[in-house]
Amino acid sequence: MVQAAEFDDGARTKLIEEYAQKLQDTYVFPAKGKLLADSLRSHLKHGDYAGLEEKALAEQVQKDLDAIVPDQHNGLVYVEFDALEEPPPPPPKPAVPVARPGPDNFGLAKFEMKGKVAYLQVSRFGPVDAFATEALAKVMSQAADSQAMIVDLRDGRVGPQWQGHRFIHHHHQADRATLWQPASAIYSG
């Protein structure tokens, strides 16, 4: 990167020549690339860029290029920092307290399979966090081959953050029907 104190006519000429050469060598339409490069060199030769600071030079070069080929995929852009330097590392994240499942496994009190019917007893809906989501995902993976699933919510106490929407989102699939009726009518556990 050229520092502001070092940005003189020699630095300007070098920058324009390098950019013109890139246009000439790599522009998708070679004839237009040469036309753009020749235009920049002509402006440089006539002193049109003399004395311009970095930002003003980038803006003028862009106007000159757009006057020939209005191409929004190409241009000289002024950036106030060296884009090649490594950015500073992000600040460390604060420690997150680790949740413990408690005696009822995040409210997923009981799970069992009887044939192709899965049964899940939910004793409470706790906070939604990564641990509760992981516990629910494990239960749901065990129920993946079930043809029916009974979710017993009779003892489900709702806490300040409701986890039930995670269950519904995880379980609801277009190819499954959902039937809600008292569990005692279907399953005796």
HURALIN-V141847 format. One record per backbone hydrogen bond with DSSP energy under -1.0 kcal/mol. NH is the residue of the N-H (numbers start at 1). CO is the residue of the C=O. E is the energy in kcal/mol with one decimal. If there is no record, write none. Layout:
NH_CO_E, NH_CO_E
//
This chain:
6_3_-1.1, 7_4_-1.2, 8_6_-1.7, 12_8_-2.6, 13_9_-2.6, 14_10_-2.2, 15_11_-2.5, 16_12_-2.7, 17_13_-2.7, 18_14_-2.5, 19_15_-2.4, 20_16_-2.9, 21_17_-2.3, 22_18_-2.0, 23_19_-2.4, 24_20_-2.4, 25_21_-2.5, 26_22_-2.5, 27_23_-1.8, 33_29_-2.5, 34_30_-2.4, 35_31_-2.1, 36_32_-2.6, 37_33_-2.4, 38_34_-3.0, 39_35_-2.0, 40_36_-2.2, 41_37_-2.3, 42_38_-2.1, 43_39_-2.5, 44_40_-2.3, 45_41_-2.5, 46_42_-2.1, 47_44_-1.3, 48_43_-2.4, 50_47_-1.0, 52_49_-1.6, 57_53_-2.9, 58_54_-2.5, 59_55_-2.2, 60_56_-2.4, 61_57_-2.8, 62_58_-2.1, 63_59_-2.1, 64_60_-2.6, 65_61_-2.5, 66_62_-2.8, 67_63_-1.7, 68_65_-1.1, 69_65_-2.8, 71_69_-2.1, 74_71_-1.1, 85_82_-1.4, 105_102_-1.2, 106_101_-1.9, 108_105_-1.7, 109_107_-1.7, 110_121_-1.4, 112_119_-2.0, 114_117_-2.8, 117_114_-1.7, 118_148_-2.7, 119_112_-2.8, 120_150_-2.9, 121_110_-3.0, 122_152_-2.7, 123_107_-2.6, 125_157_-3.5, 133_129_-2.5, 134_130_-2.1, 135_131_-2.3, 136_132_-2.4, 137_133_-2.4, 138_134_-2.0, 139_135_-1.9, 140_136_-2.8, 141_137_-2.2, 142_138_-1.5, 143_139_-1.2, 146_143_-1.8, 147_116_-3.1, 148_116_-1.5, 150_118_-3.4, 152_120_-3.2, 156_153_-1.7, 157_123_-1.5, 159_125_-1.4, 166_163_-1.2, 167_163_-1.3, 168_164_-2.5, 169_165_-2.5, 170_166_-2.7, 171_167_-2.8, 172_168_-2.6, 176_173_-1.6, 185_182_-1.4, 186_183_-1.5, 187_183_-3.4
//
